[in-house]
Amino acid sequence: MPYFLTFQVVGWADVFTRKNYRDFILENLTYSRKKKGLYLYGYVIMSNHVHLVVQQKDGKLSDWVRDFKKFTSKKLLKLILENPQEIEHGPEEQIEK
């Protein structure tokens, strides 16, 4: 049975306005289709959330959701922290410049 899922970014931050982060989500979904038995019927990547219509081949969708969220959140955070231009500076740091 297919399910409609929504994953949102904490604080509704507009993370997916950047192509490299959208591409990362698409790579994850492609991997999940090829290696994890995920049937992906449709998706929409918005600026701060993702909608999916999916089904798990073995019926263990909750396991896939857990793994997808854990891996994706850690990797996205790492990608953001590796790009200093992505990090907003507080008022005191802006004054010192």
C-alpha positions as CSV (number, residue, x, y, z in Angstrom):
1,M,0.0,0.0,0.0
2,P,1.4,3.4,-1.0
3,Y,1.8,6.1,1.7
4,F,2.0,9.9,1.5
5,L,4.9,11.2,3.6
6,T,6.1,14.7,4.4
7,F,9.5,15.5,5.9
8,Q,10.1,19.1,7.0
9,V,13.3,20.9,7.9
10,V,13.7,21.9,11.5
11,G,12.6,25.5,12.0
12,W,11.2,25.4,8.4
13,A,14.7,26.6,7.1
14,D,14.8,27.0,3.4
15,V,17.5,24.4,2.8
16,F,16.3,23.0,-0.5
17,T,16.4,26.3,-2.3
18,R,20.1,25.3,-3.0
19,K,20.6,22.8,-5.9
20,N,23.3,20.8,-4.1
21,Y,20.9,20.0,-1.2
22,R,18.1,19.1,-3.6
23,D,20.4,16.9,-5.6
24,F,21.5,15.1,-2.3
25,I,17.8,14.3,-1.6
26,L,17.4,12.9,-5.1
27,E,20.5,10.8,-4.8
28,N,19.2,9.4,-1.6
29,L,15.9,8.5,-3.2
30,T,17.6,6.9,-6.2
31,Y,19.7,4.8,-3.8
32,S,16.6,3.8,-1.8
33,R,14.9,2.7,-5.0
34,K,17.8,0.7,-6.2
35,K,19.1,-0.8,-3.0
36,K,16.4,-0.6,-0.3
37,G,13.3,-1.8,-2.2
38,L,11.5,1.6,-2.2
39,Y,8.8,2.2,-4.7
40,L,8.7,5.9,-5.4
41,Y,5.5,6.9,-7.1
42,G,5.9,10.7,-6.8
43,Y,7.7,13.4,-5.0
44,V,7.8,17.2,-4.6
45,I,10.8,19.0,-3.1
46,M,9.7,22.3,-1.7
47,S,12.1,25.0,-0.2
48,N,11.8,23.6,3.3
49,H,10.0,20.2,3.1
50,V,9.7,17.1,0.9
51,H,6.5,15.3,0.0
52,L,6.7,11.6,-1.1
53,V,4.3,8.9,-2.3
54,V,6.1,5.7,-1.5
55,Q,5.8,2.0,-0.8
56,Q,8.3,-0.4,0.7
57,K,8.8,-3.7,-1.1
58,D,9.0,-5.7,2.1
59,G,6.3,-3.7,3.9
60,K,8.8,-2.2,6.5
61,L,8.3,1.4,5.6
62,S,8.9,2.6,9.1
63,D,12.4,1.0,9.0
64,W,13.2,2.9,5.8
65,V,11.8,6.2,7.2
66,R,14.0,5.8,10.3
67,D,17.1,5.1,8.2
68,F,16.4,7.8,5.6
69,K,15.8,10.5,8.2
70,K,18.9,9.5,10.3
71,F,21.3,9.4,7.3
72,T,19.8,12.4,5.5
73,S,19.8,14.7,8.5
74,K,23.4,13.9,9.5
75,K,24.7,14.3,5.9
76,L,22.7,17.5,5.2
77,L,24.1,19.1,8.4
78,K,27.6,18.1,7.5
79,L,27.2,19.5,4.0
80,I,25.9,22.8,5.4
81,L,28.6,23.1,8.0
82,E,31.3,22.4,5.3
83,N,30.0,25.5,3.4
84,P,30.8,28.6,5.5
85,Q,28.7,30.8,3.3
86,E,25.6,28.9,4.4
87,I,26.0,29.8,8.0
88,E,24.3,33.0,9.1
89,H,26.4,35.1,11.5
90,G,25.0,36.6,14.6
91,P,24.8,40.4,15.1
92,E,28.0,40.6,17.1
93,E,30.0,38.8,14.4
94,Q,28.6,41.1,11.7
95,I,29.6,44.2,13.7
96,E,33.2,43.0,14.0
97,K,33.7,42.7,10.3
